[in-house]
């Protein structure tokens, strides 16, 4: 019965094509045991009968939707991690801002090692005091910790540093103002790790740190 139906499909296609174009097409017989037959006619109409298999045209064969696992694999191959917000947003990464006093080295004669220590104290304290914040957890995640972003800036002196700390507090930006002991002198501040676009505008008047040490 299937073979008869397949033969009927061939006859119908051949006849329809011949009427439309005036050219008698060449029919391709079904292979032995096959339930399908087709007429090799460009543009011929396609008639589908019950019980006769039909293969979708090439232009209708769309790829199946990608699974979550496939999308994750594609993101990983592109250097992104969809589970980690800091890596998933390369244009707006999680950043820690560190601001030092320029006068520590330029005017007060602090050695480079001591100045670096102030930055390290402030940065570590800011991370530790806000270690339960989601941005800090993402910043220190095992698969992100080797790609930390920090911006190290400078201000003129103690007054400017304290004023900046007050400005951050007014804006609700969590930070640590490091006060060196036993001197009890504010030397550096560091924000907790946060999205760049949340805090970047607050540091527009600060310069990149480059004149902290005077070489004479």
N, C-alpha and C positions, 0 to 999 in steps of 0.2 A: 504493500500500500504506500509506503514511504517513497519507494522508487517511482511509482506512478505519479505521485504528487510532485516529485522533483522534475520528472519529465514534463509535467504540465507547466511548471514554472518556466522551464526553458522555452517551451512553445509560446507561452504568453509574452515573455520578454522579447523573443525574436520577432513575433508578429507585431508588437507595439512599436518596436524600433523601426521596423520596415515601413510601417504606415507613416511615422513621423519624419523620416529622413529620406525615404525613397531608395535606400540602400539595404540590400539583404545582408544582415550581419552573419557572422560565423558563430555558431553555438558551440560551446565547450561541453561535451558530454560528462556526466558524472562518473567518477572513478568507481570501480567495482566495490560494492558494499557501502558506498556513500549515500547519504540521504539528501545531498545538496547538488544542484546543478546551476550553472550560470551562463549567461550570454555575454560574450566579449564585445560589448557595444558601448563606446563612450557616450555618456549622457542618457543611456537607456533607463526607462522608469523601472523602479524596483517594486515588485509585487510580493507580498509576504502572505503565505497561506498557513493555516493552522497545522502544526506538526512538522513544519519545514524549518530547519535551523537557519538563522541569518547572522552573519558576522557584521559587526558595526563598522561603518566606513571609517577610514583613517582619521578624518577630521572630527569624528565623534569620540575618539578614544582619548579621554582625558586622564591624567595621572590621578591616582587615588590620593585623598588628603593625607598629609604627613602626620605621623603620630608624634606625641610629645617627645618620645625617645629620639625619633629622627630629627626633630627640630633642635633638641639639645645637642645631638652629635654635630649638626651643622654649625651651631653656634660655637661649640668647642673648637671645631676645625678652623673657625675664623678668629680664634683667640678671645672669644667672649665666654662668659659663664652666666647663663640666665638665672641661676640661683643666687648670684652675688651682685648686688646693686652697684657696687663700685666698679666692677669690671663691665657690667652691662651698659654703663653710661659713660663712654670714653670722653664725650664732650662736656660732661658735667660730673667730674669725678668727686669722690670724697677726699677732701684736702685738709691738712692741718697747717694753720698759719702760725709762724713763730716770728716774734718781733724783738729785736735786741736794741740796746742803747748804743749808738755810735760812739758816744764819748767815753765808753769804758776803755777802749783801746786807744782811740785817737788823742784823748786829752788826759785820761787818768792813768794810762800806761799799763792796763791789764794785759797780761800775755795772752796769746791766742788760745792756749789750752784752757785757761780760766773762763774765757768768753764762750768757748764751745761747751764747757760744763754748764754754764747758765742756760743755754739753749736746750741742752739735754735734760736738765732738771725740770724746766717748765713743760717741755713736750711730754715727758714721761708722767709727770704729775697730772697734766690735763687728760691724758688717756686713762690713767688709773682711776681718777675721781669720777669719770663718766663711763666706766667700763661696761655698764649694763645698757648703755644706749645702743639702739640698733645700728646707727652709723658707725659707732666705735667697734662693735662686734664685726661688722662687715669689713672695716678698715684693717682689723687684725686677724681676719679669718686665715686659716692655714694656706688657702689657695690664692690669697690676695696680699699677704704680708710682704712678699718680695717685690710688690709693685706699688709701694706707698708713695703718695704725693705729699710733698711739703713745700711751702713757700716761705723763705726766710727773708724778712724785711728788717729795716732799721729806722729808728727815730733819733732825733738829735740828742735827747738826754732824758733825765728822770721825769721832768715835768710833762714832756710829751708822752712818755710811756704811761704815766698815771692817768693822763687825760684820755688816752686811747682806751685804757681799761674801763674807765667810766662810760665811754661811748659804747663799748661793747655790752656792758651791763645794761645800759638803757635800751639797747636794741634786743636784749634777751639772748645774746650770744654767749654760750657757756665758754669759759676760759679760765686759765690759771695765771695769775700775776705772781711770778716768782720773786721772793724777797730773800736775798742772800743773808745768811746768819754766820757769825754773830754781828756782822756789820749793820744788819737790819736795813739793807738798801735794795729797793726794787731794781732788778737788773734785766728782766725779760718777761714776756708773756707769751702764752701759747693757747690757741683755741682748742677745744675738743675737735676731733675730726668731724667735718660736716660738709654738706654739699657746697661746691664752689660758688654757685649762683646765690646762695643764701647769705654769704658774708663778703664776697669780693668787693662790693661797693664801699664797704666800711674801711678798706685799706687803700683807697685811691691816693691818699696823700703821703703814703709811705713809699720809700724807695727800696729797691732790692739791696740787700746787705752787701756792701763791697768796700766800705771805708772804715771797717771796725778796728783795724790794726794799722798803726803808723810805723812804717819801716824807715828808721833813720840810722 
